[in-house]
Every structure is written in structure tokens, then in C-alpha cells.
Amino acid sequence: MKWIRLILPGLFVLAVSAAGLAGETGNAQSEPTVIVSDVAGTESRMLPANIDVWSLDWSPDGKAVVFSGKMQGEPASKMRIWYWQLEPAQTPKLLTNTEGLIDSSPRWSPDGSQLVMTRRTFNNTSNIISSIWLKDIQSGAGRQLTAGPQDRDPAWSPDGSQIVFTRDQGPYQSRLMIVGVNDKEVRMLAGNGQEILQTPWWGVDGKIYYTRFIPRPKSVTVNGQTYQVMDYGPGSIWAIDPVSQTTEPVVQDRYDNRLPVLSPDGTKLAFVSDRCISKEGNGKFDRGSLYIKDMATGQVTYVVNKVGLNGGSLSWSPDGKKLAFFTFRSIRPAIWVINVP
């Protein structure tokens, strides 16, 4: 038997399989009855069509957005952070534009004065170093918070004093880390070495919500030859209290659930799942549907299908009335927006 690694290319980790490991931890939840909203079909593209967009975040006052993207036709190395005032007549403006750097995953600070982002660089051996940076909105000054080499997915604490992010420990391991904005002190929050933790979101309730994978080997036969590859299995959504470090499953069933983001008022959790109750199904590249879980009742509502299961995180508008999501439904990577039911 031969062993090989199966790692799919791209900016984001892709799950090889969407089935097979549900209930791995013994804490699988019963599947809720899903309510179907009537807002599907009201979604629209949010940014100019000549820009490939991967992720977006609203300003705290709701008057502007920042996003990671590049002009269509440009190579992936041209990924930058942009600013847009949410008016069709206004042209998006570049906030970062340093040759040799790839910037992504911007998140606005709670006070709106600065951004946190993932910045990727290439050293002399062509190895990719991914670290967490801050950028001041007014002055444009940048400040490096972490040294990497594989840090990404930053999200602010509600008071703006800390940032949670993920740190890869190899192709099949990653941890949740926290860095202080002022002292740059880094500490590990979660990750046992046998799991992949991704896309954390620090909610107003003080908990950090994140996606969890448990990779396991899987046999694949090609042309009569059997290989051993790594199956990431389905994602599940968990929450951790950063003070007590206690964890709990939030959405864990037989489906692949990812990209949790708590609403601004803390009452609803938006997430993407490969569970699909639409007759149209999901697209070839957009293998997910958008759902909202009521945090008080546990009720789950289906919002819309054809949402990127791999891509930028979801983003709530500050008033909690809209959700922005990543999709390939317009052929190129783009952000679309829909009113929340």
C-alpha cells in the first residue's frame, strides 16, 4: 500500500469528502427541523463585476465595506485589500498595494479605526509565510502582529483588545491562537494536534465560534493501485469560552457545516452547510447553502442555496438585516448579499 497526501490547491483548505465522520467525538446532535424562508431569489451581486472578490466585511457604521480581491484577469498574487463606500457611483479604492504581498481576510476593528488582515509573503526559498497584520485606516500605516509562518483567519474580540486566528501545524493540523493588539503576546487557545480548526468568529456573547475537521486516512484505488489519502471529513461548528476554555458543539450532524458568524446582537448564528433542501440543489463550485440558527430556540432556517462552502467567511451588516456570502454563481469569485428573513 502506498501513502500519499491529497491536498487541493487554492487559497483555502477544501474537504475531500463531505461524509463519513459525523458524530466522531460522540457529541453529535439530533438534526433540527429546518424552516424554509421565502427570501431565496432576492439576492444580488454586491460589488463591481470586473473585480474578483473573495471576502468582505462591513464597517461598524454600515456606510462602507472592505474586501479582498483583484481585477479580473490578474494573477492570484495581485490579491489586495480594497475600500468601497457602498455606492455604485463610487469606485473601490485600494488600501494595500505592495508588490510581492498577498492580502486577504480583512476585518474591521469594533471602533472602525483599523483593519486586521492576513498577509502572505514569499522568502528567498519561495516558501509562503502567512502572518497577521494591522492597518490603520486614516494613516495607512501597517503593523505586523504575528510572525507566522502559517497564520490566517483573524477576527476581533468585541472590545478590540485581542484577535483570534488560526495557526497551521502542517497540512492536517491547525490551532486557535489569540494575540494581544497592544502587546503582541500570542497564546494558544485550542487544538489537540489531531484536528483542523478554521474560520473563528468572536461573538458579542464572548464565545469564539469556529469550524472543526477531524482528518482520517482513506483508501482510494486508481488504475488498480491502492493509495492512502487524507479525508478531512465533514466540518462541524463549535464554540469555546476563551476564559474557561470550555468547548461545546453548536452545529454537528451528518452534514458538512462551516463558516460560523454570530449576528451583531448575538441572537442568530449564520453558517454554510452542504445540507440542501432546494430542488435546484447546489452548484458545481458552490456546494453549500446558507442557514441561520436561532441561538435561543435552536431553530434552523434555510436562506438560500449556491453558496461557497470554501471561500471567504460570511459577513453580517451592522444592523443585522443583511448577510454577504461568497459564491461562484457569477462564474468568477464574487460576494453576493441577501436580506435576512
QUIVENHU-V787565 format. One record per pair of residues at least 12 apart in sequence whose ideal C-beta (glycine too) atoms are under 10 Angstrom apart, sorted by the first residue. I is the first residue (numbers start at 1). J is the second residue. Records with the same first field share a line. If there is no record, write none. Layout:
I = J ; J
//
This chain:
1 = 219 ; 225 ; 226 ; 227 ; 228
2 = 225 ; 226 ; 227 ; 228 ; 229
3 = 217 ; 227 ; 228 ; 229 ; 230
4 = 220 ; 227 ; 228 ; 229 ; 230
5 = 170 ; 171 ; 172 ; 228 ; 229 ; 230
6 = 171 ; 218 ; 220 ; 227 ; 228 ; 229 ; 230 ; 231 ; 232
7 = 171 ; 172 ; 229 ; 230
8 = 232 ; 310
10 = 76 ; 310 ; 311
11 = 54 ; 55 ; 68 ; 76 ; 79 ; 102 ; 104 ; 105 ; 118 ; 120 ; 152 ; 310 ; 311 ; 312 ; 333
12 = 54 ; 55 ; 104 ; 152 ; 153 ; 198 ; 199 ; 308 ; 309 ; 310 ; 311 ; 312 ; 326
13 = 152 ; 166 ; 168 ; 171 ; 172 ; 174 ; 196 ; 198 ; 199 ; 211 ; 213 ; 232 ; 235 ; 310
14 = 232 ; 287 ; 309 ; 310
15 = 196 ; 211 ; 213 ; 215 ; 231 ; 232 ; 233 ; 234 ; 235 ; 256 ; 258 ; 274 ; 287 ; 309 ; 310
16 = 215 ; 218 ; 220 ; 229 ; 230 ; 231 ; 232 ; 233
17 = 216 ; 218 ; 229 ; 230 ; 231 ; 232 ; 233 ; 234 ; 256
18 = 232 ; 233 ; 234 ; 235 ; 254 ; 255 ; 256 ; 273 ; 274 ; 275 ; 287 ; 288 ; 309
19 = 231 ; 233 ; 234 ; 254 ; 255 ; 256 ; 274
20 = 216 ; 218 ; 231 ; 232 ; 233 ; 234 ; 254
21 = 213 ; 214 ; 215 ; 216 ; 231 ; 232 ; 233 ; 234 ; 235 ; 236 ; 254 ; 256
22 = 233 ; 234 ; 236 ; 252 ; 253 ; 254 ; 255 ; 256 ; 257
23 = 236 ; 252 ; 253 ; 254
24 = 195 ; 212 ; 213 ; 214 ; 216 ; 233 ; 234 ; 236 ; 252
25 = 195 ; 212 ; 214 ; 236 ; 238 ; 247 ; 249 ; 252
27 = 236 ; 238 ; 247 ; 248 ; 249 ; 252
28 = 236 ; 249 ; 252 ; 253 ; 254
29 = 236 ; 249 ; 250 ; 251 ; 252 ; 253 ; 298
30 = 253 ; 298
31 = 253 ; 254 ; 255 ; 275 ; 300
32 = 251 ; 253 ; 291 ; 293 ; 294 ; 297 ; 298 ; 299 ; 300 ; 301
33 = 298 ; 299 ; 300
34 = 273 ; 275 ; 277 ; 289 ; 291 ; 299 ; 300 ; 301 ; 302
35 = 291 ; 292 ; 294 ; 299 ; 300 ; 301 ; 302 ; 341
36 = 277 ; 278 ; 301 ; 302 ; 303 ; 341
37 = 290 ; 291 ; 292 ; 301 ; 302 ; 303 ; 304 ; 338 ; 339 ; 340 ; 341
38 = 341
39 = 290 ; 301 ; 302 ; 303 ; 304 ; 323 ; 338 ; 339 ; 340 ; 341
40 = 278 ; 280 ; 289 ; 290 ; 302 ; 303 ; 304 ; 305 ; 306 ; 338 ; 341
41 = 304 ; 338
42 = 304 ; 337 ; 338 ; 339 ; 341
43 = 290 ; 303 ; 304 ; 306 ; 307 ; 322 ; 323 ; 324 ; 325 ; 327 ; 329 ; 336 ; 337 ; 338 ; 339
44 = 336 ; 337 ; 338 ; 339
45 = 327 ; 329 ; 330 ; 334 ; 335 ; 336 ; 337
46 = 65 ; 67 ; 84 ; 86 ; 315 ; 322 ; 324 ; 325 ; 334 ; 335 ; 336 ; 337 ; 338
47 = 65 ; 67 ; 69 ; 82 ; 84 ; 86 ; 88 ; 92 ; 324 ; 334 ; 335 ; 336 ; 337
48 = 69 ; 71 ; 72 ; 84 ; 88 ; 91 ; 92 ; 334
49 = 72 ; 330 ; 331 ; 332 ; 334
50 = 71 ; 72 ; 73 ; 92 ; 332
51 = 67 ; 69 ; 70 ; 71 ; 72 ; 74 ; 82 ; 84 ; 92 ; 332 ; 333 ; 334 ; 335
52 = 68 ; 69 ; 70 ; 71 ; 72 ; 73 ; 74 ; 76 ; 78 ; 79 ; 332 ; 333 ; 334
53 = 65 ; 67 ; 68 ; 69 ; 70 ; 82 ; 84 ; 92 ; 311 ; 312 ; 324 ; 326 ; 327 ; 332 ; 333 ; 334 ; 335 ; 336
54 = 67 ; 68 ; 69 ; 70 ; 76 ; 79 ; 104 ; 105 ; 308 ; 311 ; 312 ; 313 ; 326 ; 333 ; 334 ; 335
55 = 67 ; 68 ; 69 ; 81 ; 104 ; 105 ; 106 ; 107 ; 117 ; 118 ; 311 ; 312 ; 313 ; 314 ; 315 ; 324 ; 326 ; 333 ; 335
56 = 68 ; 69 ; 82 ; 84 ; 106 ; 312 ; 313 ; 314 ; 315 ; 324 ; 325 ; 326 ; 334 ; 335 ; 337
57 = 105 ; 106 ; 107 ; 108 ; 115 ; 116 ; 117 ; 155 ; 156 ; 312 ; 313 ; 315 ; 316 ; 324
58 = 86 ; 108 ; 264 ; 315 ; 316 ; 317 ; 318 ; 319 ; 322 ; 324
59 = 83 ; 84 ; 85 ; 86 ; 108 ; 109 ; 112 ; 115 ; 137 ; 318
60 = 108 ; 109 ; 110 ; 111 ; 112 ; 113 ; 264 ; 318
61 = 108 ; 112 ; 318
62 = 86 ; 317 ; 318 ; 319 ; 321 ; 322
63 = 85 ; 86 ; 87 ; 112 ; 318
64 = 83 ; 84 ; 85 ; 86 ; 87 ; 90 ; 108 ; 112 ; 137
65 = 82 ; 83 ; 84 ; 85 ; 86 ; 92 ; 106 ; 108 ; 315 ; 317 ; 324 ; 335 ; 337
66 = 81 ; 82 ; 83 ; 84 ; 92 ; 95 ; 106 ; 107 ; 108 ; 115 ; 117 ; 135 ; 137
67 = 80 ; 81 ; 82 ; 83 ; 84 ; 92 ; 95 ; 104 ; 106 ; 312 ; 315 ; 324 ; 335
68 = 80 ; 81 ; 82 ; 96 ; 102 ; 103 ; 104 ; 105 ; 106 ; 117 ; 118 ; 312 ; 333 ; 335
69 = 81 ; 82 ; 84 ; 92 ; 94 ; 103 ; 104 ; 312 ; 333 ; 334 ; 335
70 = 82 ; 102 ; 333
72 = 332 ; 333
73 = 332
75 = 102
76 = 102
77 = 99 ; 100 ; 101 ; 102 ; 120 ; 122
78 = 97 ; 99 ; 102
79 = 96 ; 101 ; 102 ; 103 ; 104 ; 118 ; 120
80 = 94 ; 95 ; 96 ; 97 ; 98 ; 101 ; 102 ; 103 ; 104 ; 106 ; 117
81 = 94 ; 95 ; 96 ; 97 ; 103 ; 104 ; 105 ; 106 ; 115 ; 117 ; 118 ; 119 ; 133 ; 135
82 = 94 ; 95 ; 96 ; 97 ; 103 ; 106
83 = 95 ; 96 ; 106 ; 115 ; 137
86 = 317
95 = 115 ; 117 ; 135 ; 137 ; 140 ; 142
96 = 115 ; 117 ; 119 ; 133 ; 135 ; 140 ; 142
98 = 119 ; 121 ; 142
100 = 120 ; 121 ; 122
101 = 119 ; 120 ; 121 ; 122 ; 133 ; 142
102 = 118 ; 119 ; 120 ; 121 ; 122 ; 128 ; 130
103 = 115 ; 117 ; 118 ; 119 ; 120 ; 133 ; 135 ; 142
104 = 117 ; 118 ; 119 ; 120 ; 130 ; 152 ; 153 ; 312
105 = 117 ; 118 ; 119 ; 132 ; 152 ; 153 ; 154 ; 155 ; 165 ; 199 ; 312 ; 313
106 = 118 ; 135 ; 154 ; 312
107 = 153 ; 154 ; 155 ; 156 ; 163 ; 201 ; 202 ; 313 ; 315
108 = 137 ; 156 ; 315 ; 318
109 = 134 ; 135 ; 136 ; 137 ; 156 ; 160 ; 163 ; 181
110 = 156 ; 157 ; 158 ; 159 ; 160 ; 161 ; 202 ; 204
111 = 156 ; 159 ; 160
112 = 137 ; 160
113 = 134 ; 136 ; 137 ; 138 ; 139 ; 160
114 = 134 ; 135 ; 136 ; 137 ; 138 ; 139 ; 141 ; 142 ; 143 ; 156 ; 160 ; 181
115 = 133 ; 134 ; 135 ; 136 ; 137 ; 142 ; 154 ; 156
116 = 132 ; 133 ; 134 ; 135 ; 145 ; 154 ; 155 ; 156 ; 160 ; 163 ; 165 ; 179 ; 181
117 = 131 ; 132 ; 133 ; 134 ; 135 ; 142 ; 152 ; 154
118 = 130 ; 131 ; 132 ; 133 ; 146 ; 148 ; 151 ; 152 ; 153 ; 154 ; 165 ; 166
119 = 131 ; 132 ; 133 ; 135 ; 142 ; 144 ; 145 ; 146 ; 148 ; 151 ; 152
120 = 148 ; 150 ; 151 ; 152
121 = 148 ; 149
123 = 149
127 = 149
128 = 148 ; 149 ; 150
129 = 147 ; 148 ; 149 ; 150 ; 151
130 = 146 ; 148 ; 149 ; 150 ; 151 ; 152 ; 153 ; 165 ; 166 ; 167 ; 168
131 = 144 ; 145 ; 146 ; 147 ; 148 ; 149 ; 150 ; 151 ; 152 ; 154 ; 165 ; 167
132 = 144 ; 145 ; 146 ; 147 ; 148 ; 151 ; 152 ; 153 ; 154 ; 163 ; 164 ; 165 ; 166 ; 167 ; 177 ; 179 ; 184 ; 186
133 = 145 ; 146 ; 151 ; 154
134 = 154 ; 163 ; 181 ; 184
143 = 181 ; 184
144 = 184
145 = 163 ; 165 ; 179 ; 180 ; 181 ; 184 ; 186
146 = 163 ; 165 ; 167 ; 177 ; 179 ; 184 ; 186
147 = 184 ; 186
148 = 167 ; 168
149 = 167 ; 168
150 = 166 ; 167 ; 168 ; 169 ; 170 ; 171 ; 174
151 = 165 ; 166 ; 167 ; 168 ; 174 ; 177 ; 179 ; 186
152 = 165 ; 166 ; 167 ; 168 ; 174 ; 198 ; 199
153 = 165 ; 166 ; 167 ; 174 ; 176 ; 177 ; 197 ; 198 ; 199 ; 200 ; 201 ; 210 ; 211 ; 313
154 = 166 ; 177 ; 179 ; 200 ; 202
155 = 199 ; 200 ; 201 ; 202 ; 203 ; 208 ; 209 ; 210 ; 261 ; 313
156 = 181 ; 201 ; 202
157 = 178 ; 180 ; 181 ; 202 ; 203 ; 206 ; 208 ; 242
158 = 202 ; 203 ; 204 ; 205 ; 206 ; 266
159 = 181 ; 202 ; 206
160 = 181
161 = 180 ; 181 ; 182 ; 183
162 = 178 ; 179 ; 180 ; 181 ; 182 ; 183 ; 185 ; 187 ; 202 ; 242
163 = 177 ; 178 ; 179 ; 180 ; 181 ; 186 ; 200 ; 202
164 = 176 ; 177 ; 178 ; 179 ; 189 ; 190 ; 200 ; 201 ; 202 ; 208 ; 210 ; 240 ; 242
165 = 177 ; 178 ; 179 ; 186 ; 189 ; 200
166 = 190 ; 191 ; 196 ; 197 ; 198 ; 199 ; 200 ; 210 ; 211
167 = 186 ; 188 ; 191 ; 197
168 = 196 ; 197 ; 198
169 = 191 ; 193 ; 196
170 = 193 ; 196
171 = 196 ; 215 ; 230
172 = 193 ; 194 ; 195 ; 196 ; 213 ; 214 ; 215 ; 216 ; 217 ; 230 ; 232
173 = 191 ; 192 ; 193 ; 194 ; 195 ; 196 ; 197 ; 215
174 = 191 ; 193 ; 195 ; 196 ; 197 ; 198 ; 212 ; 213
175 = 188 ; 189 ; 190 ; 191 ; 192 ; 193 ; 195 ; 196 ; 197
176 = 188 ; 189 ; 190 ; 191 ; 197 ; 198 ; 200 ; 208 ; 210 ; 212 ; 238 ; 240 ; 242
177 = 189 ; 190 ; 191 ; 197 ; 200
178 = 190 ; 200 ; 202 ; 208 ; 242
187 = 242
189 = 208 ; 210 ; 240 ; 241 ; 242 ; 245
190 = 208 ; 210 ; 212 ; 238 ; 240 ; 242 ; 245 ; 247
191 = 212
192 = 214
194 = 214 ; 215 ; 216
195 = 212 ; 213 ; 214 ; 215 ; 238
196 = 211 ; 212 ; 213 ; 214 ; 215 ; 232 ; 233 ; 235
197 = 210 ; 211 ; 212 ; 213 ; 238 ; 240
198 = 210 ; 211 ; 212 ; 213 ; 235 ; 258 ; 259 ; 313
199 = 211 ; 235 ; 237 ; 258 ; 259 ; 260 ; 261 ; 271 ; 272 ; 312 ; 313 ; 314
200 = 238 ; 239 ; 240 ; 260 ; 313
201 = 237 ; 239 ; 259 ; 260 ; 261 ; 262 ; 269 ; 270 ; 271 ; 313 ; 314 ; 315 ; 316
202 = 242 ; 262
203 = 239 ; 260 ; 261 ; 262 ; 263 ; 264 ; 266 ; 269 ; 295
204 = 262 ; 263 ; 264 ; 265 ; 266 ; 267
205 = 239 ; 241 ; 262 ; 265 ; 266 ; 267 ; 295
206 = 239 ; 241 ; 242 ; 243 ; 266
207 = 238 ; 239 ; 240 ; 241 ; 242 ; 243 ; 246 ; 247 ; 248 ; 250 ; 262 ; 266
208 = 238 ; 239 ; 240 ; 241 ; 242 ; 247 ; 260 ; 262
209 = 237 ; 238 ; 239 ; 240 ; 250 ; 251 ; 259 ; 260 ; 261 ; 262 ; 269 ; 271
210 = 235 ; 236 ; 237 ; 238 ; 239 ; 240 ; 247 ; 250 ; 258 ; 259 ; 260
211 = 235 ; 236 ; 237 ; 238 ; 251 ; 256 ; 257 ; 258 ; 259 ; 260 ; 271 ; 272 ; 313
212 = 233 ; 234 ; 235 ; 236 ; 237 ; 238 ; 247 ; 249 ; 252 ; 257 ; 258
213 = 231 ; 232 ; 233 ; 234 ; 235 ; 236 ; 256 ; 258
214 = 231 ; 232 ; 233 ; 234 ; 235 ; 236
215 = 229 ; 230 ; 231 ; 232 ; 233
216 = 230 ; 231 ; 232 ; 233
217 = 229 ; 230 ; 231
218 = 230 ; 231 ; 232 ; 233
219 = 231
232 = 256
233 = 256
234 = 252 ; 253 ; 254 ; 255 ; 256 ; 257 ; 258 ; 273 ; 274
235 = 251 ; 252 ; 255 ; 256 ; 257 ; 258 ; 259 ; 260 ; 271 ; 272 ; 273 ; 274 ; 309
236 = 249 ; 250 ; 251 ; 252 ; 253 ; 255 ; 256 ; 257 ; 258
237 = 249 ; 250 ; 251 ; 252 ; 257 ; 258 ; 259 ; 260 ; 269 ; 271 ; 272 ; 273 ; 293
238 = 250 ; 251 ; 252 ; 260
239 = 251 ; 260 ; 262 ; 269 ; 295
250 = 262 ; 269 ; 271 ; 293 ; 295 ; 298
251 = 269 ; 271 ; 273 ; 275 ; 291 ; 293 ; 298 ; 300
253 = 273 ; 275
254 = 274 ; 275
255 = 273 ; 274 ; 275 ; 276 ; 288 ; 289 ; 291
256 = 272 ; 273 ; 274 ; 275 ; 287 ; 288 ; 309
257 = 271 ; 272 ; 273 ; 274 ; 275 ; 288 ; 291 ; 293 ; 309
258 = 271 ; 272 ; 273 ; 274 ; 288 ; 308 ; 309 ; 310 ; 311 ; 313 ; 314
259 = 271 ; 272 ; 273 ; 288 ; 290 ; 307 ; 308 ; 309 ; 310 ; 311 ; 312 ; 313 ; 314 ; 325 ; 326
260 = 272 ; 293 ; 313 ; 314
261 = 313 ; 314 ; 315 ; 316 ; 323 ; 324 ; 325
262 = 293 ; 295 ; 316
263 = 292 ; 295 ; 316 ; 317 ; 319 ; 320 ; 321 ; 323 ; 340
264 = 316 ; 317 ; 318 ; 319 ; 320 ; 321
265 = 295 ; 316 ; 319 ; 320
266 = 295 ; 296 ; 320
267 = 292 ; 293 ; 294 ; 295 ; 296 ; 297 ; 320
268 = 292 ; 293 ; 294 ; 295 ; 296 ; 299 ; 301 ; 316 ; 320 ; 323 ; 340
269 = 291 ; 292 ; 293 ; 294 ; 295 ; 300 ; 314
270 = 290 ; 291 ; 292 ; 293 ; 301 ; 303 ; 313 ; 314 ; 315 ; 316 ; 323 ; 325 ; 340
271 = 288 ; 289 ; 290 ; 291 ; 292 ; 293 ; 300 ; 314
272 = 286 ; 287 ; 288 ; 289 ; 290 ; 291 ; 303 ; 307 ; 308 ; 309 ; 310 ; 311 ; 313 ; 314 ; 325 ; 326
273 = 287 ; 288 ; 289 ; 290 ; 291 ; 300 ; 302 ; 307 ; 309
274 = 287 ; 288 ; 289 ; 309
275 = 288 ; 289 ; 291 ; 300 ; 302
276 = 288 ; 289 ; 302 ; 305 ; 306 ; 307
277 = 289 ; 291 ; 302 ; 305
278 = 302 ; 304 ; 305 ; 306
279 = 305
280 = 305 ; 306
281 = 305 ; 306
282 = 305 ; 306 ; 307 ; 308 ; 309
283 = 305 ; 306 ; 307 ; 308 ; 327 ; 328 ; 329
284 = 306 ; 328
285 = 306 ; 308 ; 309 ; 310 ; 311 ; 327 ; 328 ; 329 ; 331 ; 333
286 = 305 ; 306 ; 307 ; 308 ; 309 ; 310 ; 311 ; 325 ; 326 ; 327 ; 328 ; 329
287 = 305 ; 306 ; 307 ; 308 ; 309 ; 310 ; 328
288 = 305 ; 306 ; 307 ; 308 ; 309 ; 310 ; 311 ; 325 ; 326 ; 327
289 = 302 ; 303 ; 304 ; 305 ; 306 ; 307 ; 309 ; 325
290 = 302 ; 303 ; 304 ; 305 ; 306 ; 307 ; 308 ; 314 ; 323 ; 325 ; 327 ; 336 ; 338 ; 340
291 = 303 ; 304 ; 307
292 = 314 ; 323 ; 340 ; 341
301 = 340 ; 341
302 = 341
303 = 323 ; 325 ; 338 ; 339 ; 340 ; 341
304 = 323 ; 325 ; 327 ; 336 ; 338 ; 341
305 = 327 ; 329
306 = 325 ; 327 ; 328 ; 329 ; 336
307 = 323 ; 325 ; 326 ; 327 ; 328 ; 329 ; 336 ; 338
308 = 325 ; 326 ; 327 ; 328 ; 329 ; 333 ; 334 ; 335 ; 336
309 = 326
310 = 326 ; 328
311 = 325 ; 326 ; 327 ; 328 ; 333 ; 334 ; 335
312 = 324 ; 325 ; 326 ; 333 ; 335
313 = 325 ; 326
314 = 326
315 = 335 ; 337
316 = 340
317 = 337 ; 339 ; 340
319 = 340
320 = 340
321 = 339 ; 340
322 = 337 ; 338 ; 339 ; 340
323 = 336 ; 337 ; 338 ; 339 ; 340
324 = 336 ; 337 ; 338
325 = 337 ; 338
//
